[in-house]
Amino acid sequence: MKKATGGFVRLDAAAAGLLPAMARGEGALSWLSARWDRIVGQPLARKVVPAELSGRRLTLELLDPAWRKPVAATLPELERKLALELPNIKPRVVLRSDQPG
């Protein structure tokens, strides 16, 4: 980490080491949820949210059931984006199955 004058660590330098560590284990879902709208974009973030991360399986919850087919069509692209954001996990994305489709 780069130190600024006065012995302080720059916030961006500290975050660079902290964020990847948070993107593993139990903190990964929280980390992902906090960045969801940036990762998937505002329009999609208003329709679907990360609900559960178990191993590599990321379950998404639809906020608007009418969007099931359009969201399902974007799953391969979502997986590519998430692999860049969470390279240690590379989640496989599924839609919650308890919703009508």
C-alpha positions as CSV (number, residue, x, y, z in Angstrom):
1,M,0.0,0.0,0.0
2,K,1.2,3.5,-0.8
3,K,1.5,5.8,2.2
4,A,0.7,9.4,1.9
5,T,2.7,12.0,3.8
6,G,2.1,12.0,7.6
7,G,1.9,8.2,7.8
8,F,-1.6,7.9,6.6
9,V,-2.6,5.2,4.1
10,R,-4.6,6.5,1.1
11,L,-8.1,5.3,1.1
12,D,-8.0,4.0,-2.4
13,A,-4.9,2.1,-1.7
14,A,-6.4,0.5,1.4
15,A,-9.6,-0.4,-0.5
16,A,-7.6,-2.1,-3.2
17,G,-6.5,-4.7,-0.8
18,L,-9.7,-4.9,1.3
19,L,-12.3,-5.3,-1.5
20,P,-10.9,-8.6,-3.0
21,A,-10.7,-10.1,0.5
22,M,-14.4,-9.1,1.1
23,A,-15.3,-10.8,-2.2
24,R,-14.6,-14.2,-0.7
25,G,-16.4,-16.4,1.7
26,E,-19.4,-15.2,3.7
27,G,-18.8,-11.5,2.8
28,A,-19.1,-12.2,-0.9
29,L,-22.9,-11.8,-1.1
30,S,-22.8,-8.5,0.8
31,W,-19.9,-7.3,-1.3
32,L,-21.9,-8.2,-4.5
33,S,-25.1,-6.7,-3.2
34,A,-23.4,-3.4,-2.5
35,R,-22.2,-3.2,-6.1
36,W,-25.1,-4.9,-7.8
37,D,-26.4,-1.8,-9.7
38,R,-22.9,-1.0,-10.9
39,I,-22.3,-4.5,-12.1
40,V,-25.6,-5.2,-13.9
41,G,-26.8,-1.7,-14.5
42,Q,-29.7,0.3,-13.0
43,P,-32.5,-1.1,-15.2
44,L,-31.7,-4.7,-14.4
45,A,-30.9,-4.0,-10.8
46,R,-34.5,-2.8,-10.3
47,K,-35.8,-6.2,-11.6
48,V,-33.5,-8.8,-10.0
49,V,-31.3,-8.9,-6.9
50,P,-28.7,-11.4,-5.5
51,A,-30.5,-13.5,-2.9
52,E,-28.1,-16.3,-2.0
53,L,-24.5,-17.4,-2.7
54,S,-23.7,-21.0,-2.0
55,G,-20.3,-22.1,-3.2
56,R,-20.3,-21.0,-6.8
57,R,-24.1,-20.9,-7.2
58,L,-25.6,-17.4,-7.1
59,T,-29.3,-17.4,-6.8
60,L,-31.1,-14.3,-8.0
61,E,-34.5,-13.2,-6.9
62,L,-36.8,-11.5,-9.4
63,L,-38.5,-8.4,-8.1
64,D,-40.8,-8.3,-11.1
65,P,-41.9,-11.8,-12.2
66,A,-42.8,-10.5,-15.7
67,W,-39.0,-10.1,-16.3
68,R,-38.3,-13.8,-15.9
69,K,-37.7,-14.5,-19.6
70,P,-35.7,-11.4,-20.3
71,V,-33.5,-11.9,-17.2
72,A,-33.0,-15.6,-18.0
73,A,-31.7,-14.5,-21.5
74,T,-29.1,-12.4,-19.8
75,L,-27.7,-15.0,-17.5
76,P,-24.6,-15.9,-19.6
77,E,-23.7,-12.3,-19.9
78,L,-24.2,-11.8,-16.1
79,E,-21.9,-14.8,-15.4
80,R,-19.2,-13.2,-17.6
81,K,-19.5,-9.9,-15.7
82,L,-19.5,-11.6,-12.3
83,A,-16.5,-13.7,-13.2
84,L,-14.6,-10.4,-13.6
85,E,-15.9,-9.0,-10.4
86,L,-15.5,-12.2,-8.3
87,P,-12.6,-14.1,-10.0
88,N,-12.1,-16.3,-7.0
89,I,-15.7,-17.5,-7.2
90,K,-16.8,-17.1,-10.8
91,P,-20.5,-17.6,-9.8
92,R,-22.9,-19.7,-11.8
93,V,-26.2,-17.7,-11.8
94,V,-29.6,-19.2,-11.4
95,L,-33.1,-17.7,-10.9
96,R,-35.0,-18.6,-7.8
97,S,-37.2,-21.5,-8.8
98,D,-40.1,-20.9,-6.4
99,Q,-41.4,-18.1,-8.7
100,P,-43.8,-18.8,-11.6
101,G,-42.2,-18.8,-14.9
